[in-house]
Amino acid sequence: KPEVGHSIARKTTGCVYATTVEELQHDIIK
């Protein structure tokens, strides 16, 4: 089922994006 693959890819991208945003915010605070 291709749908499952796309869903996992989106979740992974979302996690990576969220982590990047948090790191950027920490850098700004510093």
Buried (B, 14 or more C-beta within 10 A) or exposed (E): EEEEEEEEEEEEEEEEEEEEEEEEEEEEEE
